[in-house]
Amino acid sequence: MPTSTPTIRRLPLTASVLAAAVLSLGACSGDSGGGASDASPADVLAAAKKNFDDTSGVHLTLTSSDLPDGVSALISADGDGTHAPAFKGEIKVAYAGFEPTVPVVAIDGKTYAQLPLTTGWQTIDPGDYGAPDPAALLSTDGGFSSLLTATTDPERGDQVRGGEDNKQILTEYTGTIDETAAQAIIPSATGTFEVTYTIDDDDQLQEMVVTGDFYDKGTSSTYTIAFSDYGSTPDITAPK
């Protein structure tokens, strides 16, 4: 039995149809993700910093790859932060041959942790574990957002999909930062670092990837930090 072929109805290209098509194409081209299409990469990064600094709170996850052997190092982190600055969550570190995951609260210049084989909260120096003060990462001066405006020669890159169910169109921006900026993540960072930022069409930083010699060992490691829950209001207080 022959298969029927659907009929495609073709409409005449009147002037009104052509005008609507032109307007539609214009609207689509303007919605390119990562801020206004005519904004320079530096302007987009500056807008992303402002939005990050203005938010009441944010959730972050940090992961790492290619860490050098035999060093005290920050492996991962997951938690909520504010610009108090304050942080509450968990961090995983490499220390003395172990890789414990430790509950942490950082606020008012102090870092508290529930260390393995101990009871209650202890005040610690994150530097002893190759890690920064977690709260300082959320500071508006010298924290994660400062990397955005410290980036040299930023360039607009590819558009990618992300967010819930990959519904968002995001834009990547690449560049380099110096060791002073990278030390916001790991205090022992040295040299020049490659950075890639993923920014949504509301100029909100969704992810940063930073690669370079974080532990002064002559080898490159990568830290990937993802941000979500902009506008959250986490309740973070010093443990009692």
GROMACS elastic network, one bead per residue, 0.5 to 0.9 nm:
[ bonds ]
;  ai    aj funct       b0    kb
   11    14     6  0.85761   500
   12    17     6  0.83430   500
   13    16     6  0.80195   500
   13    17     6  0.58749   500
   13    18     6  0.63773   500
   14    17     6  0.52549   500
   14    18     6  0.63785   500
   14    19     6  0.87287   500
   15    18     6  0.51637   500
   15    19     6  0.61804   500
   15    20     6  0.86891   500
   16    19     6  0.50972   500
   16    20     6  0.62235   500
   16    21     6  0.86486   500
   17    20     6  0.51906   500
   17    21     6  0.62509   500
   17    22     6  0.87390   500
   18    21     6  0.50839   500
   18    22     6  0.62451   500
   18    23     6  0.87025   500
   19    22     6  0.51456   500
   19    23     6  0.62479   500
   19    24     6  0.85804   500
   20    23     6  0.51357   500
   20    24     6  0.60702   500
   20    25     6  0.86170   500
   21    24     6  0.50317   500
   21    25     6  0.61546   500
   21    26     6  0.85655   500
   22    25     6  0.51971   500
   22    26     6  0.62124   500
   22    27     6  0.87522   500
   23    26     6  0.50696   500
   23    27     6  0.62951   500
   23    28     6  0.87595   500
   24    27     6  0.51951   500
   24    28     6  0.63149   500
   24    29     6  0.87266   500
   25    28     6  0.51477   500
   25    29     6  0.61632   500
   25    30     6  0.86777   500
   26    29     6  0.52774   500
   26    30     6  0.63529   500
   26    31     6  0.89114   500
   27    30     6  0.53250   500
   27    31     6  0.65518   500
   28    31     6  0.52811   500
   28    32     6  0.73906   500
   29    32     6  0.61067   500
   29    37     6  0.80793   500
   30    33     6  0.84941   500
   30    36     6  0.71033   500
   30    37     6  0.59706   500
   30    38     6  0.86574   500
   31    34     6  0.89521   500
   31    35     6  0.84543   500
   31    36     6  0.76185   500
   31    37     6  0.74577   500
   31   201     6  0.75695   500
   32    35     6  0.75650   500
   32    36     6  0.74288   500
   32    37     6  0.62010   500
   32   159     6  0.81686   500
   32   169     6  0.74499   500
   32   170     6  0.81844   500
   32   171     6  0.79710   500
   32   201     6  0.71961   500
   33    36     6  0.74059   500
   33    37     6  0.77090   500
   33   159     6  0.75578   500
   33   168     6  0.82309   500
   33   169     6  0.55734   500
   33   170     6  0.52642   500
   33   171     6  0.57439   500
   33   199     6  0.76163   500
   33   200     6  0.55637   500
   33   202     6  0.76885   500
   33   203     6  0.82877   500
   34    37     6  0.78911   500
   34    44     6  0.70789   500
   34   159     6  0.85399   500
   34   169     6  0.80616   500
   34   170     6  0.58065   500
   34   172     6  0.76675   500
   34   173     6  0.88428   500
   34   198     6  0.78253   500
   34   202     6  0.67905   500
   34   203     6  0.56155   500
   34   204     6  0.79551   500
   34   205     6  0.89237   500
   35    38     6  0.85069   500
   35    39     6  0.70276   500
   35    43     6  0.89601   500
   35    44     6  0.60798   500
   35    47     6  0.83446   500
   35    48     6  0.88559   500
   35   171     6  0.85304   500
   35   199     6  0.78762   500
   35   200     6  0.70019   500
   35   202     6  0.59660   500
   35   203     6  0.51462   500
   35   204     6  0.87184   500
   36    39     6  0.53495   500
   36    40     6  0.87179   500
   36    44     6  0.79777   500
   36   201     6  0.75649   500
   36   202     6  0.88711   500
   36   203     6  0.86838   500
   37    40     6  0.82157   500
   39    42     6  0.81011   500
   39    43     6  0.59598   500
   39    44     6  0.63889   500
   40    43     6  0.51125   500
   40    44     6  0.63629   500
   40    45     6  0.87571   500
   40   154     6  0.89692   500
   40   155     6  0.85764   500
   40   156     6  0.83086   500
   41    44     6  0.51188   500
   41    45     6  0.62519   500
   41    46     6  0.86179   500
   41   153     6  0.87485   500
   41   154     6  0.58532   500
   41   155     6  0.58243   500
   41   156     6  0.58627   500
   41   173     6  0.70528   500
   42    45     6  0.51695   500
   42    46     6  0.61639   500
   42    47     6  0.86256   500
   42   148     6  0.84931   500
   42   149     6  0.73790   500
   42   151     6  0.82861   500
   42   152     6  0.89205   500
   42   153     6  0.81691   500
   42   154     6  0.62899   500
   42   155     6  0.82051   500
   43    46     6  0.50613   500
   43    47     6  0.61393   500
   43    48     6  0.85783   500
   44    47     6  0.50510   500
   44    48     6  0.61183   500
   44    49     6  0.86365   500
   44   199     6  0.84284   500
   44   203     6  0.65786   500
   45    49     6  0.62194   500
   45    50     6  0.87031   500
   45   148     6  0.54321   500
   45   149     6  0.63136   500
   45   151     6  0.85758   500
   45   154     6  0.85059   500
   45   173     6  0.82955   500
   45   197     6  0.85908   500
   45   199     6  0.84420   500
   45   203     6  0.78978   500
   45   205     6  0.84894   500
   46    49     6  0.50964   500
   46    50     6  0.63317   500
   46    51     6  0.87485   500
   46   148     6  0.67193   500
   46   149     6  0.58348   500
   47    50     6  0.50941   500
   47    51     6  0.62376   500
   47    52     6  0.85936   500
   47   203     6  0.60891   500
   47   204     6  0.80235   500
   48    51     6  0.51416   500
   48    52     6  0.61097   500
   48    53     6  0.85383   500
   48   145     6  0.79322   500
   48   148     6  0.76032   500
   48   199     6  0.74201   500
   48   202     6  0.84417   500
   48   204     6  0.51471   500
   48   205     6  0.56976   500
   49    52     6  0.50780   500
   49    53     6  0.60327   500
   49    54     6  0.84750   500
   49   140     6  0.84455   500
   49   144     6  0.88466   500
   49   145     6  0.51324   500
   49   146     6  0.70288   500
   49   147     6  0.86048   500
   49   148     6  0.62785   500
   49   149     6  0.72607   500
   49   203     6  0.86340   500
   49   204     6  0.80901   500
   49   205     6  0.77618   500
   50    53     6  0.50780   500
   50    54     6  0.59825   500
   50    55     6  0.86670   500
   50   140     6  0.89355   500
   50   145     6  0.82254   500
   50   204     6  0.89806   500
   51    54     6  0.50933   500
   51    55     6  0.62487   500
   51   202     6  0.88578   500
   51   203     6  0.71069   500
   51   204     6  0.61885   500
   51   205     6  0.81689   500
   52    55     6  0.55427   500
   52    56     6  0.88133   500
   52    57     6  0.87295   500
   52    58     6  0.83856   500
   52   140     6  0.82679   500
   52   145     6  0.65644   500
   52   204     6  0.68244   500
   52   205     6  0.71040   500
   52   230     6  0.79745   500
   53    56     6  0.82456   500
   53    83     6  0.72650   500
   53   138     6  0.83742   500
   53   139     6  0.80048   500
   53   140     6  0.55451   500
   53   145     6  0.71141   500
   54    57     6  0.87832   500
   54    83     6  0.86117   500
   54   140     6  0.88874   500
   54   231     6  0.88233   500
   55    58     6  0.73031   500
   55    82     6  0.81198   500
   55    83     6  0.82177   500
   55   230     6  0.61355   500
   55   231     6  0.52246   500
   55   232     6  0.78945   500
   56    81     6  0.88056   500
   56    82     6  0.61627   500
   56    83     6  0.71760   500
   56   230     6  0.73706   500
   56   231     6  0.50694   500
   56   232     6  0.60767   500
   56   233     6  0.59380   500
   56   234     6  0.85494   500
   57    80     6  0.71838   500
   57    81     6  0.56422   500
   57    83     6  0.71234   500
   57   229     6  0.74717   500
   57   230     6  0.60000   500
   57   231     6  0.53287   500
   57   233     6  0.53679   500
   57   234     6  0.65763   500
   58    79     6  0.87003   500
   58    80     6  0.58169   500
   58    81     6  0.55825   500
   58    82     6  0.66406   500
   58   138     6  0.88595   500
   58   227     6  0.66142   500
   58   228     6  0.59332   500
   58   229     6  0.52309   500
   58   231     6  0.65800   500
   58   232     6  0.59547   500
   58   233     6  0.80163   500
   58   234     6  0.82701   500
   59    78     6  0.77422   500
   59    79     6  0.58168   500
   59    81     6  0.63356   500
   59   226     6  0.82193   500
   59   227     6  0.56675   500
   59   228     6  0.51260   500
   59   229     6  0.55985   500
   59   230     6  0.73691   500
   59   232     6  0.80142   500
   60    77     6  0.77475   500
   60    78     6  0.58568   500
   60    79     6  0.57213   500
   60    80     6  0.62148   500
   60    81     6  0.76615   500
   60   225     6  0.66705   500
   60   226     6  0.55444   500
   60   228     6  0.64431   500
   60   229     6  0.86274   500
   61    76     6  0.74722   500
   61    77     6  0.56257   500
   61    79     6  0.66948   500
   61    80     6  0.88826   500
   61   224     6  0.81356   500
   61   225     6  0.56166   500
   61   226     6  0.52999   500
   61   227     6  0.67903   500
   61   228     6  0.87851   500
   62    75     6  0.80340   500
   62    76     6  0.50788   500
   62    78     6  0.63568   500
   62    91     6  0.89123   500
   62   223     6  0.68389   500
   62   224     6  0.56685   500
   62   226     6  0.65452   500
   63    74     6  0.88564   500
   63    75     6  0.63679   500
   63    77     6  0.68196   500
   63    78     6  0.88353   500
   63   222     6  0.83358   500
   63   223     6  0.57952   500
   63   224     6  0.53297   500
   63   225     6  0.65433   500
   63   226     6  0.87545   500
   64    67     6  0.71292   500
   64    74     6  0.79879   500
   64    75     6  0.56353   500
   64    76     6  0.63214   500
   64   221     6  0.73193   500
   64   222     6  0.55545   500
   64   224     6  0.62537   500
   64   225     6  0.88248   500
   65    75     6  0.81089   500
   65   221     6  0.59095   500
   65   222     6  0.52889   500
   65   223     6  0.67386   500
   65   224     6  0.85768   500
   66    69     6  0.89501   500
   66   219     6  0.85376   500
   66   220     6  0.70534   500
   66   222     6  0.66072   500
   67    71     6  0.84394   500
   67    73     6  0.76644   500
   67    74     6  0.89648   500
   67    75     6  0.80346   500
   67   214     6  0.86133   500
   67   215     6  0.83670   500
   67   219     6  0.84177   500
   67   220     6  0.77066   500
   67   221     6  0.52866   500
   67   222     6  0.76728   500
   68    71     6  0.66020   500
   68    73     6  0.85944   500
   68   215     6  0.75989   500
   68   217     6  0.73186   500
   68   219     6  0.71494   500
   68   220     6  0.82593   500
   68   221     6  0.75083   500
   69    72     6  0.88722   500
   70    73     6  0.88984   500
   70    94     6  0.84513   500
   70    95     6  0.84918   500
   70    96     6  0.81010   500
   70    97     6  0.76348   500
   71    94     6  0.71421   500
   71    95     6  0.72351   500
   71    96     6  0.82166   500
   71    97     6  0.89526   500
   71   129     6  0.88910   500
   71   130     6  0.77755   500
   71   215     6  0.77591   500
   72    93     6  0.70912   500
   72    94     6  0.51740   500
   72    96     6  0.71960   500
   72    97     6  0.87854   500
   72   128     6  0.76696   500
   72   129     6  0.51827   500
   72   131     6  0.81192   500
   72   215     6  0.89348   500
   73    92     6  0.87704   500
   73    93     6  0.55462   500
   73    94     6  0.50682   500
   73    95     6  0.69677   500
   73   129     6  0.61161   500
   73   131     6  0.63337   500
   73   186     6  0.85915   500
   73   215     6  0.80106   500
   74    77     6  0.79759   500
   74    91     6  0.75347   500
   74    92     6  0.63367   500
   74    94     6  0.64905   500
   74   129     6  0.72063   500
   74   130     6  0.60701   500
   74   131     6  0.52991   500
   74   132     6  0.84506   500
   74   186     6  0.80262   500
   75    91     6  0.75651   500
   75    92     6  0.53295   500
   75    93     6  0.50655   500
   75    94     6  0.66468   500
   75    99     6  0.82276   500
   75   223     6  0.87675   500
   76    90     6  0.83481   500
   76    91     6  0.56845   500
   76    92     6  0.50944   500
   76    93     6  0.70483   500
   76   101     6  0.86566   500
   76   223     6  0.87278   500
   77    89     6  0.74092   500
   77    90     6  0.56617   500
   77    92     6  0.62117   500
   77    93     6  0.88835   500
   77   101     6  0.87989   500
   77   134     6  0.89750   500
   77   225     6  0.89743   500
   78    88     6  0.85110   500
   78    89     6  0.56433   500
   78    90     6  0.54454   500
   78    91     6  0.65055   500
   79    87     6  0.68818   500
   79    88     6  0.55171   500
   79    90     6  0.62486   500
   79    91     6  0.84383   500
   79   104     6  0.89849   500
   80    86     6  0.83388   500
   80    87     6  0.57116   500
   80    88     6  0.55026   500
   80    89     6  0.63417   500
   80   229     6  0.89903   500
   80   232     6  0.87462   500
   80   233     6  0.89961   500
   80   234     6  0.65956   500
   80   236     6  0.86668   500
   81    84     6  0.84480   500
   81    85     6  0.72371   500
   81    86     6  0.54347   500
   81    88     6  0.64864   500
   81    89     6  0.86695   500
   81   134     6  0.87423   500
   81   135     6  0.70724   500
   81   137     6  0.87098   500
   81   138     6  0.64333   500
   81   233     6  0.87252   500
   81   234     6  0.70352   500
   81   236     6  0.80859   500
   82    85     6  0.53973   500
   82    86     6  0.52701   500
   82    87     6  0.66680   500
   82   135     6  0.79558   500
   82   138     6  0.63583   500
   82   139     6  0.81433   500
   82   232     6  0.87760   500
   82   233     6  0.77254   500
   82   234     6  0.73225   500
   82   236     6  0.83479   500
   83    86     6  0.64104   500
   83    87     6  0.89689   500
   83   135     6  0.81050   500
   83   136     6  0.86652   500
   83   138     6  0.55914   500
   83   139     6  0.54741   500
   83   140     6  0.67195   500
   84    87     6  0.89171   500
   84   107     6  0.75412   500
   84   108     6  0.79108   500
   84   135     6  0.80748   500
   84   138     6  0.81529   500
   84   139     6  0.74161   500
   85   106     6  0.82576   500
   85   107     6  0.64888   500
   85   108     6  0.74784   500
   85   109     6  0.85717   500
   85   134     6  0.89493   500
   85   135     6  0.51820   500
   85   136     6  0.62517   500
   85   137     6  0.80796   500
   85   138     6  0.58160   500
   85   139     6  0.54404   500
   85   140     6  0.83514   500
   86   105     6  0.75976   500
   86   106     6  0.54640   500
   86   108     6  0.74044   500
   86   109     6  0.87465   500
   86   134     6  0.75993   500
   86   136     6  0.75334   500
   86   137     6  0.88458   500
   86   138     6  0.71841   500
   86   139     6  0.84529   500
   86   236     6  0.66864   500
   86   237     6  0.82761   500
   87   104     6  0.77654   500
   87   105     6  0.57018   500
   87   106     6  0.50982   500
   87   107     6  0.66822   500
   87   134     6  0.60795   500
   87   136     6  0.85320   500
   87   137     6  0.86354   500
   87   138     6  0.78303   500
   87   234     6  0.89865   500
   87   236     6  0.69306   500
   88   103     6  0.78830   500
   88   104     6  0.58521   500
   88   106     6  0.65172   500
   88   107     6  0.87120   500
   88   134     6  0.84704   500
   88   135     6  0.83830   500
   88   234     6  0.85357   500
   88   235     6  0.87986   500
   88   236     6  0.64249   500
   88   237     6  0.86653   500
   89   102     6  0.84902   500
   89   103     6  0.58395   500
   89   104     6  0.55067   500
   89   105     6  0.66459   500
   90   101     6  0.65120   500
   90   102     6  0.53879   500
   90   104     6  0.54752   500
   90   105     6  0.83914   500
   90   113     6  0.89566   500
   91   100     6  0.82910   500
   91   101     6  0.55747   500
   91   102     6  0.53873   500
   91   103     6  0.65891   500
   91   104     6  0.68706   500
   91   134     6  0.89445   500
   92    99     6  0.63988   500
   92   100     6  0.56316   500
   92   102     6  0.61535   500
   92   103     6  0.89327   500
   93    98     6  0.79637   500
   93    99     6  0.53534   500
   93   100     6  0.60643   500
   93   101     6  0.67961   500
   93   102     6  0.81834   500
   93   129     6  0.67272   500
   93   130     6  0.79170   500
   93   131     6  0.79007   500
   94    97     6  0.66987   500
   94    98     6  0.57367   500
   94   100     6  0.71833   500
   94   129     6  0.73517   500
   94   130     6  0.83257   500
   95    98     6  0.52888   500
   95    99     6  0.62708   500
   95   100     6  0.79975   500
   95   128     6  0.88719   500
   95   129     6  0.62490   500
   95   130     6  0.84004   500
   96    99     6  0.83955   500
  100   115     6  0.84200   500
  100   116     6  0.73248   500
  101   115     6  0.87771   500
  101   116     6  0.86326   500
  102   113     6  0.64660   500
  102   114     6  0.60413   500
  102   115     6  0.62043   500
  102   116     6  0.75331   500
  103   112     6  0.83654   500
  103   113     6  0.56621   500
  103   114     6  0.55971   500
  103   115     6  0.78661   500
  104   111     6  0.70207   500
  104   112     6  0.56118   500
  104   114     6  0.67878   500
  104   121     6  0.86824   500
  104   134     6  0.84683   500
  105   110     6  0.83618   500
  105   111     6  0.58768   500
  105   112     6  0.51442   500
  105   113     6  0.65155   500
  105   134     6  0.81693   500
  105   135     6  0.82804   500
  105   236     6  0.76420   500
  105   237     6  0.77809   500
  105   238     6  0.68041   500
  105   239     6  0.74898   500
  106   109     6  0.70720   500
  106   110     6  0.56603   500
  106   112     6  0.60616   500
  106   113     6  0.85901   500
  106   133     6  0.71579   500
  106   134     6  0.61381   500
  106   135     6  0.53076   500
  106   136     6  0.85927   500
  106   236     6  0.84856   500
  106   237     6  0.84791   500
  106   238     6  0.74452   500
  107   110     6  0.55535   500
  107   111     6  0.65835   500
  107   112     6  0.85012   500
  107   134     6  0.87500   500
  107   135     6  0.62378   500
  107   136     6  0.89514   500
  107   236     6  0.77470   500
  107   237     6  0.70550   500
  107   238     6  0.64931   500
  108   111     6  0.84422   500
  108   135     6  0.85275   500
  108   238     6  0.83115   500
  109   133     6  0.79381   500
  109   135     6  0.78160   500
  109   136     6  0.83168   500
  110   123     6  0.70055   500
  110   124     6  0.77632   500
  110   125     6  0.81442   500
  110   133     6  0.80034   500
  110   135     6  0.87250   500
  110   238     6  0.86291   500
  111   122     6  0.83434   500
  111   123     6  0.57700   500
  111   124     6  0.57706   500
  111   125     6  0.68585   500
  111   126     6  0.72443   500
  111   133     6  0.68572   500
  111   134     6  0.76810   500
  111   135     6  0.81634   500
  111   238     6  0.88196   500
  112   121     6  0.59363   500
  112   122     6  0.53940   500
  112   124     6  0.60096   500
  112   125     6  0.87839   500
  112   238     6  0.77635   500
  112   239     6  0.75327   500
  113   120     6  0.83215   500
  113   121     6  0.53320   500
  113   122     6  0.53266   500
  113   123     6  0.64391   500
  113   124     6  0.67678   500
  114   117     6  0.89039   500
  114   118     6  0.70611   500
  114   119     6  0.70330   500
  114   120     6  0.60100   500
  114   122     6  0.61819   500
  114   123     6  0.89284   500
  115   118     6  0.56584   500
  115   119     6  0.76421   500
  115   120     6  0.82503   500
  115   121     6  0.74867   500
  115   122     6  0.71238   500
  116   119     6  0.81734   500
  118   121     6  0.83070   500
  118   122     6  0.84737   500
  119   122     6  0.84143   500
  120   240     6  0.89414   500
  121   239     6  0.70626   500
  121   240     6  0.79603   500
  124   127     6  0.87210   500
  124   128     6  0.81113   500
  125   128     6  0.57188   500
  125   129     6  0.77285   500
  125   131     6  0.87743   500
  125   132     6  0.87823   500
  125   133     6  0.79218   500
  126   129     6  0.54295   500
  126   130     6  0.66458   500
  126   131     6  0.50894   500
  126   132     6  0.56793   500
  126   133     6  0.58334   500
  126   134     6  0.81121   500
  127   131     6  0.51909   500
  127   132     6  0.60394   500
  127   133     6  0.76781   500
  127   186     6  0.89551   500
  127   187     6  0.77625   500
  128   131     6  0.73821   500
  129   132     6  0.86226   500
  130   186     6  0.71008   500
  130   187     6  0.76052   500
  130   188     6  0.78585   500
  130   215     6  0.83860   500
  131   134     6  0.79430   500
  131   185     6  0.77575   500
  131   186     6  0.59446   500
  131   187     6  0.72525   500
  132   135     6  0.84706   500
  132   136     6  0.74024   500
  132   137     6  0.76559   500
  132   183     6  0.84057   500
  132   184     6  0.72680   500
  132   185     6  0.63329   500
  132   186     6  0.58279   500
  132   187     6  0.63881   500
  133   136     6  0.53494   500
  133   137     6  0.70377   500
  134   137     6  0.55185   500
  134   138     6  0.76418   500
  135   138     6  0.56486   500
  135   139     6  0.70006   500
  135   143     6  0.87149   500
  136   139     6  0.50207   500
  136   140     6  0.86402   500
  136   141     6  0.86631   500
  136   142     6  0.74816   500
  136   143     6  0.57939   500
  136   144     6  0.85626   500
  136   184     6  0.77662   500
  137   140     6  0.85416   500
  137   142     6  0.75249   500
  137   144     6  0.54332   500
  137   145     6  0.83981   500
  137   184     6  0.65867   500
  137   185     6  0.69230   500
  138   141     6  0.85896   500
  138   142     6  0.84814   500
  138   143     6  0.52519   500
  138   144     6  0.62422   500
  138   145     6  0.76337   500
  139   142     6  0.62175   500
  139   144     6  0.74477   500
  139   145     6  0.78974   500
  139   146     6  0.85734   500
  140   143     6  0.58726   500
  140   144     6  0.79012   500
  140   145     6  0.64902   500
  140   146     6  0.68823   500
  141   144     6  0.87084   500
  141   145     6  0.78843   500
  141   146     6  0.62759   500
  142   145     6  0.75416   500
  142   146     6  0.53681   500
  142   147     6  0.78144   500
  142   181     6  0.73644   500
  142   183     6  0.88984   500
  142   184     6  0.60799   500
  143   146     6  0.55075   500
  143   147     6  0.73649   500
  143   181     6  0.85978   500
  143   184     6  0.56474   500
  143   185     6  0.77798   500
  144   147     6  0.57029   500
  144   148     6  0.77238   500
  144   181     6  0.88506   500
  144   184     6  0.68232   500
  144   185     6  0.74242   500
  144   208     6  0.88963   500
  145   148     6  0.55855   500
  145   149     6  0.76239   500
  145   205     6  0.86938   500
  146   149     6  0.57012   500
  146   150     6  0.62253   500
  146   151     6  0.88266   500
  146   181     6  0.73348   500
  146   184     6  0.85041   500
  147   151     6  0.61842   500
  147   177     6  0.71773   500
  147   181     6  0.58619   500
  147   182     6  0.74272   500
  147   184     6  0.82244   500
  147   195     6  0.88619   500
  148   151     6  0.56157   500
  148   177     6  0.89076   500
  148   197     6  0.81764   500
  149   152     6  0.82710   500
  150   176     6  0.84232   500
  150   177     6  0.61924   500
  150   178     6  0.80229   500
  150   181     6  0.67024   500
  151   154     6  0.62947   500
  151   174     6  0.84521   500
  151   175     6  0.58728   500
  151   176     6  0.54300   500
  151   178     6  0.81720   500
  151   181     6  0.86413   500
  151   195     6  0.79273   500
  152   175     6  0.57220   500
  152   176     6  0.52660   500
  152   177     6  0.60944   500
  152   178     6  0.85576   500
  153   174     6  0.82205   500
  153   175     6  0.56286   500
  153   176     6  0.71294   500
  154   173     6  0.64254   500
  154   174     6  0.54239   500
  154   176     6  0.74806   500
  155   172     6  0.85323   500
  155   173     6  0.54655   500
  155   174     6  0.53207   500
  155   175     6  0.64031   500
  156   171     6  0.73870   500
  156   172     6  0.62048   500
  156   174     6  0.66520   500
  157   171     6  0.66970   500
  157   173     6  0.52772   500
  157   174     6  0.67603   500
  158   170     6  0.84670   500
  158   171     6  0.59715   500
  158   172     6  0.54951   500
  158   173     6  0.78939   500
  159   169     6  0.65765   500
  159   170     6  0.54702   500
  159   172     6  0.61759   500
  159   198     6  0.88061   500
  160   166     6  0.89427   500
  160   168     6  0.82650   500
  160   169     6  0.58328   500
  160   170     6  0.51871   500
  160   171     6  0.62123   500
  160   172     6  0.75099   500
  160   198     6  0.84970   500
  161   166     6  0.52102   500
  161   167     6  0.65591   500
  161   168     6  0.55093   500
  161   170     6  0.58084   500
  161   171     6  0.85891   500
  162   165     6  0.72448   500
  162   167     6  0.62476   500
  162   168     6  0.52154   500
  162   169     6  0.64947   500
  162   170     6  0.66228   500
  162   200     6  0.88821   500
  162   206     6  0.89589   500
  163   166     6  0.50281   500
  163   167     6  0.61011   500
  163   168     6  0.54925   500
  163   169     6  0.83584   500
  163   170     6  0.86732   500
  163   206     6  0.85269   500
  164   167     6  0.60877   500
  164   168     6  0.74883   500
  165   168     6  0.82538   500
  166   169     6  0.78905   500
  168   200     6  0.72675   500
  168   201     6  0.82739   500
  169   200     6  0.66843   500
  169   201     6  0.72973   500
  170   198     6  0.62523   500
  170   199     6  0.55679   500
  170   201     6  0.66535   500
  170   206     6  0.85410   500
  171   197     6  0.81024   500
  171   198     6  0.55757   500
  171   199     6  0.54292   500
  171   200     6  0.64016   500
  171   201     6  0.79152   500
  172   196     6  0.65158   500
  172   197     6  0.54700   500
  172   199     6  0.64193   500
  172   200     6  0.89848   500
  173   195     6  0.81461   500
  173   196     6  0.55637   500
  173   197     6  0.51067   500
  173   198     6  0.64800   500
  173   199     6  0.78284   500
  174   194     6  0.75274   500
  174   195     6  0.56032   500
  174   197     6  0.63976   500
  175   193     6  0.85430   500
  175   194     6  0.60946   500
  175   195     6  0.54601   500
  175   196     6  0.67549   500
  175   197     6  0.88446   500
  176   192     6  0.67671   500
  176   193     6  0.54423   500
  176   195     6  0.55612   500
  176   196     6  0.85743   500
  176   210     6  0.88862   500
  177   180     6  0.80822   500
  177   181     6  0.62162   500
  177   182     6  0.68713   500
  177   191     6  0.89120   500
  177   192     6  0.59799   500
  177   193     6  0.52883   500
  177   194     6  0.66592   500
  177   195     6  0.70942   500
  177   210     6  0.89325   500
  178   181     6  0.56500   500
  178   182     6  0.64495   500
  178   183     6  0.88321   500
  178   190     6  0.78977   500
  178   191     6  0.62978   500
  178   193     6  0.61899   500
  179   183     6  0.59705   500
  179   184     6  0.89537   500
  179   188     6  0.86667   500
  179   189     6  0.56744   500
  179   191     6  0.51937   500
  179   192     6  0.58748   500
  179   193     6  0.71419   500
  179   213     6  0.88765   500
  179   214     6  0.85768   500
  180   183     6  0.52851   500
  180   184     6  0.73959   500
  180   187     6  0.86827   500
  180   189     6  0.77905   500
  180   190     6  0.79360   500
  180   191     6  0.88278   500
  181   184     6  0.57930   500
  181   185     6  0.81418   500
  181   189     6  0.89106   500
  182   185     6  0.56663   500
  182   186     6  0.66525   500
  182   187     6  0.77488   500
  182   188     6  0.88447   500
  182   189     6  0.60342   500
  182   190     6  0.78768   500
  182   191     6  0.89411   500
  182   192     6  0.84594   500
  182   193     6  0.72289   500
  182   210     6  0.80739   500
  182   212     6  0.87457   500
  182   214     6  0.77636   500
  183   188     6  0.64165   500
  183   189     6  0.52617   500
  183   190     6  0.79019   500
  183   214     6  0.79490   500
  184   187     6  0.65125   500
  184   189     6  0.87623   500
  185   189     6  0.80962   500
  185   214     6  0.85305   500
  185   223     6  0.85987   500
  186   189     6  0.56738   500
  186   214     6  0.61534   500
  186   215     6  0.76858   500
  187   190     6  0.87919   500
  187   214     6  0.78755   500
  187   215     6  0.83679   500
  188   213     6  0.86131   500
  188   214     6  0.59215   500
  188   215     6  0.53040   500
  188   216     6  0.63254   500
  189   192     6  0.89688   500
  189   212     6  0.78295   500
  189   213     6  0.59021   500
  189   215     6  0.56049   500
  189   216     6  0.62251   500
  190   193     6  0.84896   500
  190   212     6  0.78651   500
  190   213     6  0.57762   500
  190   214     6  0.61597   500
  190   215     6  0.73842   500
  190   216     6  0.58250   500
  190   218     6  0.89501   500
  191   212     6  0.73372   500
  191   213     6  0.66311   500
  191   214     6  0.85244   500
  191   216     6  0.85098   500
  192   211     6  0.88224   500
  192   212     6  0.66198   500
  192   213     6  0.79209   500
  193   210     6  0.64856   500
  193   211     6  0.54436   500
  193   213     6  0.75205   500
  193   214     6  0.88965   500
  193   220     6  0.89527   500
  194   209     6  0.80562   500
  194   210     6  0.57565   500
  194   211     6  0.52157   500
  194   212     6  0.66345   500
  195   208     6  0.69458   500
  195   209     6  0.55409   500
  195   211     6  0.65347   500
  196   207     6  0.81248   500
  196   208     6  0.56382   500
  196   209     6  0.51227   500
  196   210     6  0.67078   500
  196   211     6  0.89884   500
  197   205     6  0.70693   500
  197   206     6  0.76215   500
  197   207     6  0.57262   500
  197   209     6  0.65037   500
  197   210     6  0.88232   500
  198   204     6  0.86032   500
  198   205     6  0.61361   500
  198   206     6  0.55361   500
  198   207     6  0.50779   500
  198   208     6  0.63665   500
  198   209     6  0.87143   500
  199   202     6  0.79011   500
  199   203     6  0.58133   500
  199   204     6  0.54884   500
  199   206     6  0.55099   500
  199   207     6  0.72108   500
  199   208     6  0.89921   500
  200   203     6  0.53896   500
  200   204     6  0.54844   500
  200   205     6  0.67232   500
  200   206     6  0.68675   500
  201   204     6  0.73528   500
  202   205     6  0.89228   500
  204   230     6  0.84534   500
  205   208     6  0.76483   500
  205   226     6  0.84444   500
  205   227     6  0.69558   500
  205   228     6  0.87782   500
  206   225     6  0.84294   500
  206   226     6  0.57680   500
  206   227     6  0.50101   500
  206   228     6  0.67023   500
  207   224     6  0.71385   500
  207   225     6  0.55552   500
  207   227     6  0.59567   500
  207   228     6  0.89655   500
  208   223     6  0.81312   500
  208   224     6  0.58094   500
  208   225     6  0.53520   500
  208   226     6  0.66215   500
  208   227     6  0.86446   500
  209   222     6  0.68856   500
  209   223     6  0.57621   500
  209   225     6  0.64738   500
  209   226     6  0.87517   500
  210   221     6  0.82760   500
  210   222     6  0.55834   500
  210   223     6  0.53391   500
  210   224     6  0.65034   500
  210   225     6  0.85841   500
  211   214     6  0.81059   500
  211   220     6  0.62930   500
  211   221     6  0.55917   500
  211   223     6  0.65454   500
  211   224     6  0.87705   500
  212   215     6  0.89381   500
  212   218     6  0.89265   500
  212   219     6  0.73208   500
  212   221     6  0.55493   500
  212   222     6  0.66588   500
  213   216     6  0.56659   500
  213   217     6  0.66795   500
  213   218     6  0.60690   500
  213   219     6  0.54614   500
  213   221     6  0.61409   500
  213   222     6  0.86878   500
  214   217     6  0.78742   500
  214   218     6  0.88993   500
  214   219     6  0.82258   500
  214   220     6  0.70791   500
  214   221     6  0.65390   500
  214   222     6  0.83932   500
  215   218     6  0.80056   500
  215   219     6  0.81063   500
  215   220     6  0.85977   500
  215   221     6  0.84158   500
  216   219     6  0.76395   500
  217   220     6  0.82700   500
  227   230     6  0.78353   500
  229   232     6  0.57153   500
  237   240     6  0.89813   500
